[in-house]
């Protein structure tokens, strides 16, 4: 599956961007919410996302790159969110509680691991998760180069999921492009988040189709 990342869209023409995404082969639309504290950048807030969610016909995948994301579960749910994804590093003290709260709100629950965070930290909650996102770059900015070690983590995570009889999907975000998409799928990834590789293309809708054809 492919999930274009709104962070790389043309913010002057968001309506037009959502229109082509709606008619494209994209599976999800990925929102990166950043607070300037957990990551050194600020993206967009709920007023903007509320308007986008009104016209978006794709399942919404919300990645909370913020401190205390559990405070905003109701706001994320109000967007019609399919997958609410929190950073392990921001929720590690009460991670199981946060996962349960997301499920209780009626959303699927995902957890993201930064490049330096090992997958072993999820051993006790992997069966409760609907998705694990592995960051292929250090979070905060688009356009970074893919960290090769992410491929090894993907293999290892797929093995853990199978051993624990978990149904969790694997999502990769950061540095994803048409050159590494196939090897990431072969390593066990289910969903690829692509920003610049899609929105920076001459024809984004066609670029999205090329990802789906891999």
Secondary structure, DSSP 8 states (H G I E B T S, - for coil): -EEEEGGGS-GGGHHHHHHHHHHSS--EEEEEEEBSSSSS-B---HHHHHHHHHH--SEEEEEEESTTGGGGHHHHHHTT-SEEEEEHHHHGGGHHHHHHHHHHTT-EEEEEE-TTS-GGGGTTTGGG-SEEEEESS-TT-SS----THHHHHHHHHHHHHHHTT---EEEEESS--TTTHHHHHHHT-SEEEESHHHHTSSSHHHHHHHHHT-
